[in-house]
């Protein structure tokens, strides 16, 4: 990528097209990248970067994100997207935040939250009034479904064990 930036041109193999920018040094290529800091980037690359930290979304922002992103999914699985799930999402987000707080190796991301809420919808768990205090009292099949749904959120054995203990699902 450094080569492309320095030479003001890059090739997009998917469309078999080379993009060339003006040789005027005032016209530059701007590349926007996101990183979750899982891998270190080379120093030569980092010297050419400007950093901006984006805070994790607030609860209200997460409700908006989940509602907007899941509307097409809800229509697809024939649950009316016009139903207001905001209260259920707020309840689920409290559990999600508690899980994030207990995940020491890799806290779940917004993307993983979206996947988890989809699973909760598919399993019919989104309508239950479970929270971190009463998850262990779900009927056995729903308790098992909740336990299995955690695989969409949690990516390490250590975090999974911590969360299962927290929710008393073992």
C-alpha positions as a printed Julia matrix, in Angstrom:
170×3 Matrix{Float64}:
   0.0     0.0     0.0
   2.9     2.35    0.69
   4.05    1.96   -2.9
   0.6     2.88   -4.22
   0.31    5.91   -1.96
   3.78    7.18   -2.91
   3.14    6.76   -6.65
  -0.42    8.1    -6.65
  -1.82    5.04   -8.4
  -3.31    1.73   -7.48
  -4.73   -1.3    -9.19
  -8.07   -2.87   -8.27
  -7.86   -6.53   -9.37
 -11.57   -7.18   -8.79
 -12.49   -4.76  -11.59
  -9.2    -5.03  -13.49
  -8.71   -1.28  -13.4
  -5.81    0.96  -12.53
  -6.61    4.27  -10.9
  -4.08    7.02  -11.45
  -4.19   10.37   -9.73
  -2.73   13.59  -10.91
   1.04   13.99  -10.82
   0.37   17.25   -9.02
   1.73   16.55   -5.52
  -1.17   18.52   -4.02
  -3.65   15.86   -5.14
  -3.09   12.87   -2.88
  -4.68    9.53   -2.3
  -6.5     9.32    1.0
  -6.87    5.89    2.56
  -9.16    5.38    5.53
  -8.47    2.3     7.61
  -9.95    0.94   10.78
  -8.1    -1.18   13.25
  -9.05   -3.06   16.37
  -5.35   -3.26   17.29
  -5.16   -7.03   16.85
  -1.97   -6.79   14.8
   0.87   -4.31   14.89
   1.27   -2.28   11.74
   4.75   -1.47   10.37
   6.39    1.74   11.58
   6.88    2.96    7.98
   3.13    2.73    7.5
   2.24    4.26   10.88
   4.41    7.33   10.17
   2.02    8.19    7.34
  -1.11    7.8     9.48
  -3.24   10.17   11.46
  -4.91    8.51   14.43
  -8.41    9.08   15.63
  -9.84    6.98   18.42
 -13.55    6.21   18.18
 -15.09    5.47   21.56
 -17.32    2.45   21.95
 -20.94    3.46   21.31
 -23.18    4.48   24.19
 -26.28    2.45   25.04
 -28.52    4.83   23.05
 -26.18    4.65   20.06
 -26.08    0.85   20.28
 -29.9     0.68   20.36
 -30.0     2.79   17.17
 -27.3     0.67   15.52
 -29.0    -2.62   16.4
 -32.45   -1.36   15.4
 -31.29    0.03   12.05
 -29.04   -2.88   11.14
 -31.51   -5.6    12.12
 -34.6    -4.18   10.4
 -33.89   -5.99    7.08
 -33.06   -9.19    8.99
 -36.33   -9.05   10.93
 -38.28   -8.6     7.72
 -36.39  -11.52    6.17
 -37.28  -13.87    9.03
 -40.85  -12.57    8.96
 -40.79  -10.67   12.21
 -42.23   -7.25   11.48
 -39.49   -4.68   11.55
 -42.16   -2.16   12.56
 -42.27   -3.79   16.03
 -40.44   -1.63   18.54
 -37.78   -3.81   20.13
 -36.03   -0.91   21.87
 -36.92   -2.07   25.4
 -35.81   -5.65   24.69
 -32.6    -4.36   23.07
 -31.85   -2.2    26.11
 -32.22   -5.26   28.35
 -29.97   -7.31   26.06
 -27.45   -4.45   25.94
 -27.17   -4.46   29.73
 -26.21   -8.15   29.54
 -23.88   -7.4    26.61
 -22.12   -4.63   28.56
 -21.75   -6.91   31.59
 -20.25   -9.56   29.29
 -17.86   -6.96   27.77
 -16.81   -5.94   31.28
 -16.01   -9.56   32.17
 -14.22  -10.45   28.94
 -10.56  -10.08   29.78
  -9.0   -11.49   26.6
 -11.25  -10.13   23.83
 -14.33   -8.08   24.66
 -17.09   -8.56   22.08
 -17.52   -5.9    19.41
 -20.58   -4.21   17.96
 -20.46   -6.61   15.02
 -20.55   -9.57   17.38
 -23.43   -7.94   19.26
 -25.41   -7.76   16.01
 -24.78  -11.46   15.35
 -25.78  -12.34   18.91
 -29.05  -10.38   18.75
 -29.88  -12.18   15.48
 -29.42  -15.52   17.23
 -31.54  -14.33   20.17
 -34.29  -13.44   17.68
 -34.03  -16.79   15.9
 -34.18  -18.68   19.2
 -37.12  -16.61   20.48
 -35.02  -15.36   23.39
 -35.35  -11.68   22.57
 -38.92  -11.69   23.92
 -38.01  -13.3    27.25
 -37.39  -11.02   30.18
 -34.15  -12.71   31.13
 -31.23  -10.75   32.44
 -27.89  -11.61   34.02
 -29.64  -12.36   37.34
 -32.22  -14.84   36.06
 -30.74  -16.43   32.92
 -30.18  -19.67   34.83
 -33.96  -19.94   35.41
 -34.87  -20.13   31.71
 -36.53  -23.36   30.57
 -33.8   -25.96   29.8
 -34.04  -25.66   25.99
 -33.85  -21.85   26.12
 -31.04  -21.94   28.66
 -29.09  -24.23   26.3
 -29.89  -21.94   23.34
 -28.62  -18.94   25.31
 -25.46  -20.81   26.26
 -24.82  -21.79   22.62
 -25.57  -18.23   21.46
 -22.57  -17.01   23.44
 -20.29  -18.47   20.77
 -21.29  -15.56   18.53
 -20.08  -13.13   21.2
 -17.18  -14.78   22.96
 -14.03  -15.8    21.08
 -11.78  -17.27   23.77
 -12.17  -20.19   26.16
 -11.21  -18.03   29.15
 -13.85  -15.41   28.38
 -16.5   -18.05   27.68
 -15.89  -19.72   31.04
 -16.06  -16.35   32.81
 -19.33  -15.4    31.11
 -20.95  -18.81   31.65
 -20.09  -18.53   35.36
 -21.42  -14.97   35.47
 -24.73  -15.98   33.85
 -24.77  -19.21   35.89
 -25.29  -21.31   32.77
 -23.04  -24.26   33.68
